[in-house]
Amino acid sequence: IPVLIAANKLDLFTALPAQLVKKRLEDEITKIRSTRAKGLLDSAVGIEGDDEDREWLGEGGEGDFNFGQMKEAEIEVSVLGGNASAKGEEKTQVDAWWAWIAQQM
């Protein structure tokens, strides 16, 4: 399943580049996984089925997350930057998004 994360507003000075958006998302997912894994360990002491819960977190809920791990579940994640709104004579910058959509067809 192809997934596009469209990092919009790249025309703004304060916008993050697409690769930095990807890295920050991966870091946040890593934090969530480690928090949930710790919660599962604390609440499931001696309960069977703990492995099943930890597997849901991916990679046993351990280590850093990256979108490459999603390929195991046949999910390909792409993060592309662009600008969907334009003012005045500016042009939108969504060519990368359209190219990605065309590749998926």
Backbone as CSV, one residue per row, in Angstrom:
resi,resn,N_x,N_y,N_z,CA_x,CA_y,CA_z,C_x,C_y,C_z
1,ILE,0.857,-1.164,0.000,0.000,0.000,0.000,0.908,1.232,0.000
2,PRO,0.836,2.033,-1.018,1.643,3.256,-1.038,0.992,4.371,-0.218
3,VAL,1.804,5.073,0.561,1.322,6.180,1.387,2.192,7.403,1.101
4,LEU,1.543,8.527,0.831,2.259,9.782,0.608,2.016,10.707,1.791
5,ILE,3.099,11.185,2.370,3.017,12.243,3.366,3.465,13.504,2.640
6,ALA,2.518,14.394,2.402,2.788,15.620,1.649,3.162,16.730,2.621
7,ALA,4.439,17.087,2.632,4.917,18.181,3.484,4.621,19.486,2.761
8,ASN,3.552,20.138,3.163,3.057,21.336,2.491,3.708,22.594,3.073
9,LYS,3.460,23.703,2.439,3.887,25.037,2.885,5.397,25.249,2.768
10,LEU,6.063,24.575,1.843,7.500,24.748,1.702,7.883,26.125,1.179
11,ASP,6.902,26.912,0.780,7.185,28.273,0.337,7.453,29.208,1.515
12,LEU,7.091,28.800,2.706,7.288,29.631,3.889,8.706,29.487,4.428
13,PHE,9.230,30.566,4.953,10.592,30.581,5.478,10.765,29.599,6.633
14,THR,9.734,29.443,7.438,9.824,28.597,8.631,9.504,27.125,8.364
15,ALA,9.210,26.774,7.121,8.834,25.391,6.793,10.035,24.457,6.914
16,LEU,9.764,23.252,7.350,10.808,22.234,7.444,10.914,21.486,6.121
17,PRO,12.123,21.152,5.681,12.274,20.334,4.473,11.644,18.955,4.678
18,ALA,11.273,18.321,3.585,10.572,17.031,3.648,11.355,15.988,4.442
19,GLN,12.671,15.928,4.274,13.460,14.921,4.987,13.462,15.168,6.496
20,LEU,13.423,16.433,6.889,13.359,16.739,8.317,11.978,16.411,8.879
21,VAL,10.936,16.624,8.096,9.580,16.229,8.503,9.548,14.717,8.723
22,LYS,10.125,13.972,7.792,10.176,12.507,7.901,10.917,12.088,9.169
23,LYS,12.066,12.696,9.421,12.870,12.353,10.594,12.109,12.659,11.885
24,ARG,11.442,13.800,11.923,10.684,14.164,13.134,9.511,13.217,13.363
25,LEU,8.829,12.813,12.293,7.739,11.840,12.434,8.274,10.510,12.955
26,GLU,9.398,10.055,12.400,10.002,8.803,12.861,10.396,8.901,14.330
27,ASP,10.961,10.040,14.736,11.343,10.227,16.138,10.125,10.187,17.060
28,GLU,9.030,10.823,16.653,7.817,10.822,17.473,7.222,9.420,17.577
29,ILE,7.230,8.674,16.479,6.713,7.302,16.515,7.594,6.441,17.407
30,THR,8.908,6.671,17.381,9.825,5.953,18.267,9.465,6.220,19.726
31,LYS,9.193,7.479,20.061,8.818,7.829,21.440,7.519,7.134,21.844
32,ILE,6.544,7.137,20.954,5.256,6.495,21.252,5.445,4.998,21.462
33,ARG,6.232,4.363,20.582,6.468,2.917,20.723,7.152,2.587,22.031
34,SER,8.158,3.371,22.405,8.868,3.057,23.645,7.967,3.275,24.861
35,THR,7.130,4.301,24.827,6.190,4.554,25.921,5.171,3.425,26.029
36,ARG,4.632,3.012,24.891,3.640,1.922,24.916,4.276,0.603,25.315
37,ALA,5.497,0.352,24.837,6.174,-0.891,25.206,6.400,-0.927,26.711
38,LYS,6.811,0.188,27.295,7.008,0.244,28.739,5.682,0.026,29.459
39,GLY,4.618,0.620,28.958,3.300,0.430,29.561,2.849,-1.012,29.496
40,LEU,3.133,-1.673,28.376,2.764,-3.084,28.239,3.558,-3.941,29.200
41,LEU,4.847,-3.628,29.357,5.666,-4.404,30.277,5.180,-4.227,31.711
42,ASP,4.832,-3.007,32.082,4.386,-2.740,33.451,3.026,-3.353,33.746
43,SER,2.120,-3.337,32.779,0.751,-3.780,33.040,0.516,-5.255,32.751
44,ALA,1.417,-5.893,32.030,1.157,-7.261,31.598,2.093,-8.272,32.246
45,VAL,2.534,-8.002,33.426,3.429,-8.922,34.107,2.697,-10.232,34.351
46,GLY,3.213,-11.309,33.774,2.636,-12.620,33.979,1.417,-12.935,33.136
47,ILE,1.049,-12.058,32.228,-0.124,-12.308,31.389,0.333,-12.872,30.052
48,GLU,-0.329,-13.948,29.623,-0.007,-14.513,28.316,-0.533,-13.593,27.223
49,GLY,0.094,-13.670,26.052,-0.336,-12.827,24.943,0.439,-11.522,24.874
50,ASP,1.411,-11.353,25.754,2.221,-10.135,25.761,2.997,-9.997,24.458
51,ASP,3.465,-11.126,23.919,4.203,-11.086,22.652,3.345,-10.511,21.536
52,GLU,2.072,-10.849,21.549,1.152,-10.349,20.525,1.032,-8.825,20.605
53,ASP,0.932,-8.294,21.811,0.848,-6.841,21.992,2.134,-6.161,21.559
54,ARG,3.265,-6.744,21.910,4.552,-6.141,21.548,4.773,-6.193,20.046
55,GLU,4.286,-7.229,19.395,4.434,-7.326,17.941,3.654,-6.216,17.246
56,TRP,2.529,-5.826,17.821,1.741,-4.738,17.252,2.560,-3.452,17.175
57,LEU,3.491,-3.286,18.107,4.325,-2.091,18.124,5.406,-2.135,17.043
58,GLY,5.615,-3.268,16.422,6.636,-3.408,15.390,8.022,-3.525,16.003
59,GLU,8.844,-4.399,15.450,10.205,-4.607,15.944,10.223,-4.863,17.454
60,GLY,9.149,-5.434,17.972,9.070,-5.698,19.403,8.951,-4.439,20.233
61,GLY,8.677,-3.307,19.569,8.575,-2.046,20.296,9.914,-1.507,20.744
62,GLU,10.990,-2.100,20.235,12.327,-1.697,20.658,13.081,-1.073,19.493
63,GLY,14.006,-0.217,19.815,14.825,0.409,18.785,14.112,1.568,18.116
64,ASP,14.855,2.257,17.274,14.301,3.411,16.567,13.402,2.967,15.426
65,PHE,12.328,3.698,15.237,11.408,3.441,14.134,11.896,4.181,12.898
66,ASN,11.727,3.551,11.735,11.885,4.271,10.472,10.862,3.713,9.501
67,PHE,10.485,4.549,8.551,9.421,4.157,7.636,9.806,2.951,6.780
68,GLY,11.086,2.649,6.659,11.527,1.462,5.934,10.997,0.174,6.560
69,GLN,10.745,0.193,7.864,10.207,-0.986,8.549,8.795,-1.310,8.089
70,MET,8.115,-0.337,7.526,6.742,-0.543,7.065,6.687,-1.452,5.840
71,LYS,7.813,-1.611,5.149,7.840,-2.459,3.952,7.505,-3.912,4.285
72,GLU,7.800,-4.325,5.522,7.460,-5.685,5.944,5.958,-5.928,5.860
73,ALA,5.176,-4.892,6.081,3.716,-4.981,6.004,3.221,-4.534,4.634
74,GLU,4.131,-4.467,3.683,3.827,-4.053,2.306,3.233,-2.651,2.248
75,ILE,3.767,-1.769,3.083,3.370,-0.359,3.079,4.613,0.454,2.754
76,GLU,4.545,1.203,1.677,5.667,2.047,1.268,5.305,3.502,1.532
77,VAL,6.078,4.148,2.394,5.802,5.529,2.785,6.791,6.462,2.097
78,SER,6.262,7.497,1.455,7.085,8.523,0.819,6.733,9.872,1.430
79,VAL,7.753,10.674,1.698,7.546,12.027,2.214,8.090,12.987,1.167
80,LEU,7.198,13.802,0.609,7.584,14.741,-0.444,7.119,16.141,-0.077
81,GLY,7.949,17.114,-0.379,7.625,18.498,-0.076,6.933,19.191,-1.231
82,GLY,6.246,20.270,-0.922,5.569,21.046,-1.948,4.843,22.233,-1.356
83,ASN,4.080,22.889,-2.210,3.300,24.055,-1.811,2.002,24.025,-2.596
84,ALA,0.903,23.796,-1.922,-0.380,23.634,-2.609,-1.125,24.944,-2.835
85,SER,-0.759,25.979,-2.126,-1.459,27.255,-2.325,-0.467,28.318,-2.780
86,ALA,-0.917,29.160,-3.677,-0.058,30.216,-4.203,-0.815,31.531,-4.182
87,LYS,-0.084,32.594,-3.946,-0.693,33.926,-3.920,-0.150,34.742,-5.086
88,GLY,-1.007,35.494,-5.702,-0.574,36.374,-6.783,0.008,35.612,-7.952
89,GLU,1.229,35.951,-8.325,1.874,35.337,-9.487,2.656,34.076,-9.139
90,GLU,2.696,33.716,-7.878,3.404,32.502,-7.473,2.723,31.281,-8.075
91,LYS,3.512,30.241,-8.287,2.960,28.984,-8.799,2.975,27.944,-7.684
92,THR,2.002,27.073,-7.739,2.015,25.964,-6.786,3.179,25.044,-7.130
93,GLN,3.654,24.346,-6.123,4.772,23.420,-6.308,4.325,22.026,-5.869
94,VAL,3.531,21.400,-6.708,2.997,20.082,-6.374,3.396,19.032,-7.417
95,ASP,4.347,19.352,-8.263,4.756,18.418,-9.314,5.239,17.084,-8.750
96,ALA,5.980,17.132,-7.645,6.473,15.890,-7.041,5.314,15.023,-6.563
97,TRP,4.271,15.658,-6.044,3.102,14.905,-5.582,2.394,14.256,-6.759
98,TRP,2.206,15.016,-7.840,1.550,14.461,-9.031,2.382,13.332,-9.629
99,ALA,3.698,13.481,-9.638,4.567,12.421,-10.164,4.424,11.157,-9.316
100,TRP,4.344,11.318,-8.000,4.176,10.168,-7.113,2.842,9.480,-7.396
101,ILE,1.778,10.269,-7.553,0.457,9.703,-7.846,0.489,8.950,-9.170
102,ALA,1.139,9.521,-10.175,1.232,8.866,-11.485,1.977,7.540,-11.386
103,GLN,3.009,7.478,-10.564,3.765,6.226,-10.380,2.904,5.128,-9.766
104,GLN,1.943,5.502,-8.962,1.127,4.514,-8.258,0.041,3.908,-9.133
105,MET,-0.205,4.520,-10.287,-1.280,4.034,-11.161,-0.776,3.002,-12.129
